[in-house]
Amino acid sequence: MSNTDKQNNTHLHLITCIVQRGKGDKVAKAAIDAGAGGATLFFARGTGTRQRLGLLGLAIVPEKEIILIVCKEDISSNIFDAVKKAGEMDIPGMGIAYITPILDIAGVFN
């Protein structure tokens, strides 16, 4: 852990969301509305799942948007629930989201 983290006893999480192109802004806004300080968005191209889900008759677009959100551990569940809903991740092929603990960090200040 960094000295800042040790001093503040702050535990941080990284929420990563991979969603269909065009949904990134909606997901980022939902995260901010749920308490995130901000989000980083960028474009990517997916492969693999599209071919498998295509066999089920679902049209999966390979272009994706990735949203990265660094937040405090105590609000990560609320933010995670908000981004899952905004990204419609209960629908197969719409996206994936996961939380990763951050062990050390630089460049983030309270």
C-alpha positions in Angstrom: 0.0 0.0 0.0 1.1 3.6 -0.6 1.8 5.8 2.4 -1.3 7.9 1.6 -3.4 4.8 1.6 -1.9 3.7 4.9 -2.4 7.1 6.5 -6.0 7.4 5.3 -6.9 3.7 5.7 -8.7 4.1 2.4 -9.4 1.1 0.3 -10.1 1.7 -3.3 -11.7 -0.4 -6.0 -11.6 -0.3 -9.8 -14.9 -1.0 -11.5 -14.4 -2.0 -15.2 -17.3 -2.1 -17.6 -17.2 -3.3 -21.1 -20.4 -2.3 -22.9 -21.9 -2.1 -26.4 -20.8 1.0 -28.3 -23.0 3.9 -27.7 -23.8 3.0 -24.1 -20.6 4.3 -22.4 -21.8 7.8 -21.7 -25.0 6.4 -20.1 -23.0 4.0 -17.9 -20.5 6.8 -16.9 -23.3 9.1 -16.0 -25.0 6.4 -13.9 -21.7 5.9 -12.1 -21.3 9.6 -11.3 -24.9 9.9 -10.2 -24.2 6.9 -7.8 -21.3 8.7 -6.2 -18.2 8.1 -8.4 -15.9 11.1 -8.8 -15.5 10.4 -12.5 -14.9 7.8 -15.1 -12.5 7.1 -18.0 -14.0 5.9 -21.3 -12.3 4.5 -24.3 -13.1 2.4 -27.4 -12.2 -1.2 -28.1 -13.0 -4.1 -30.3 -14.1 -7.4 -28.9 -13.9 -10.9 -30.3 -14.8 -14.4 -29.3 -18.1 -14.0 -27.5 -19.7 -12.5 -30.6 -19.2 -15.7 -32.6 -20.6 -17.9 -29.9 -23.6 -15.8 -29.2 -24.2 -15.3 -32.9 -25.1 -19.0 -33.1 -28.1 -18.2 -30.7 -29.4 -15.6 -33.1 -28.2 -12.6 -31.1 -26.5 -9.8 -33.0 -23.4 -8.8 -31.0 -21.5 -5.7 -32.2 -17.8 -6.1 -31.9 -17.2 -2.4 -31.2 -17.1 -1.8 -27.4 -16.7 1.0 -25.0 -14.7 0.4 -21.8 -15.4 2.5 -18.7 -12.9 2.6 -15.8 -14.1 3.9 -12.4 -11.9 4.3 -9.4 -13.9 4.6 -6.2 -13.8 4.0 -2.5 -14.7 0.5 -1.4 -17.6 1.6 0.7 -19.5 3.0 -2.3 -18.4 0.5 -4.9 -21.5 -1.7 -4.5 -23.9 1.2 -5.2 -21.9 2.3 -8.2 -21.6 -1.3 -9.5 -25.4 -1.8 -9.3 -26.0 1.5 -11.1 -23.6 0.7 -14.0 -25.0 -2.8 -14.4 -28.5 -1.4 -14.7 -27.4 1.5 -17.0 -25.5 -1.0 -19.3 -28.5 -3.4 -19.3 -26.1 -6.2 -18.4 -28.9 -8.5 -17.4 -29.4 -9.0 -21.2 -27.0 -11.6 -22.7 -24.3 -10.0 -24.9 -24.8 -6.4 -23.7 -21.7 -6.2 -21.5 -19.7 -7.3 -18.6 -18.7 -5.5 -15.4 -16.4 -6.4 -12.6 -14.7 -5.0 -9.5 -10.9 -5.3 -8.8 -9.3 -4.2 -5.5 -6.6 -1.6 -5.9 -3.5 -2.5 -4.0 -1.5 0.6 -4.6 -2.2 3.9 -6.5 -0.4 7.1 -7.5 -1.8 10.3 -8.8 -5.1 10.2 -6.9 -5.6 12.8 -4.2 -8.5 13.4 -1.8 
